[in-house]
């Protein structure tokens, strides 16, 4: 009888510990490959006056791009000018870079992965890539 009571108490403790009110979302399992994104420093965001390029620059300011990239200097990721120097302004490279912006990537510029931006529209990513490749 004594062991039955102990068994019932153990089972009750397990069930109460597993109830929805006591469970927490394990964000660390979701963020295994996530790279911390630093806060945006608005001092490194250039002003653009050329209208077609301004739209891409404006879109980039509204995203987290400047958290990891800068126009001139490498931060977490490469500078936009380094990207423009590495990739010539071709249709093939536009497609490649649009896919990298949306899907993320790793290995071209080191081992720190670029976060994916799956909710970014391809048209917006294309405008951003056009702006980046204009920075040679």
N, C-alpha and C positions, 0 to 999 in steps of 0.2 A: 504494500500500500504506500509506504514511504517513497519507494522508487517511482511509483506511478505518479505521485504528486510532483516529484522533481522533474520527471519526464514531461508532464503537462506544462509546468512552468517554463521549461526550456523551449518547448514548441511554441508556447504563447509569446515568449520573448522574441523568437525568430520571426514569427508572423508580424508582430508589432514593429519590429525593426525594418521589415520589408514592405510595410504599408506605404501607399503613395505619399502620405504626408511626411514620411521620414526619409524618402529617397531624394537624392540630389542628382542632377544631371552631371555626368562625368565629362566635363569639357576638355580635360587633359587628353582623353582618348581621341577626341575629334581634332585636337591641335598638335598631333605628333609631328607633322611636317610643317606646321605653321611657323613663320618667321615673325618675330615681333615687329610691328610697324611703328617707327618713331613718329612723333608729332610733326605736323607740317610747319615748316619754317617759311613764312610768307616772304621773307627777304630774298629768297632765291628764286622767286617766281617772276619771270620776265614779262614786261608789257609788250604786246604785239599790236601793231597798227595795221598791217596788211590784212584786209578783210577776210580772204579765204583762209589764211593761216590763223587769224584771230579766233575763229570758231574752234579750231582744234586746241589752241592754247586755253581758251575759256573752258572747254570741256575738261581739260586736264586739271585746271584749277579747282573744278568741282568734284574731283575724284581724289584718291589717295596717292596719285603719281608722285607728287613732290615730297611724300613721306620717305621715299626710298631713292629718288632720283633728283638731280639738279641739272640745270642747263649746262654748266661748265665743269663741275667737280663731281668725282665719284663719291657717292654716299654709301648706302647699303648696296645699291645697284650702280651700274655705269651711268655716266653723265649722258644727257641727250645728245651732246655734240659727239661723244665717242660712239654712240649708236649710229649717228648719221655718217660718221667717217667709216665705220665698219660695213654698213649696208648701203650700196648704191641705190639711187632713186629709180628702181625698176618695179614693174607690176608684180613680178615674182617676189621681190623683197617686201613689197606692201602686203601681199597676201600672207607671207611668212610672219611678219611682225604683227599683223592684225590677229592672227591665230595665237601668237605668243602672249599678246596683251589679254586676250579673252581666256585662253586655256592655262596660262602660266608657263613656266619653263625653268630649266636648271641646266647648268653645265657649260653654257657658252661663255659666261662672264665669271665663272667660279662656282663654288658649291652652294652658295646661298640661293634658295629657290625664289623665283618671282611668283608672287601670289596670282592666282587666277582671278579674273573678273568676269564670271559667267553671265552676270546680269547686264553687262555693257553691250549695247547694240553694236552690230558690226559697222554700221554707218558712222557711229560716233568714234569707234576705234579707228576707222579709216581716216577720219579727220585728224585725230590725234597723231597717227603715224605720219600723215602728210606734214603736219607741223614739225614733228621730230626730225624727219629727213630733210627739212629745209634749213636746219641749223648748222650746216657745214661751214 
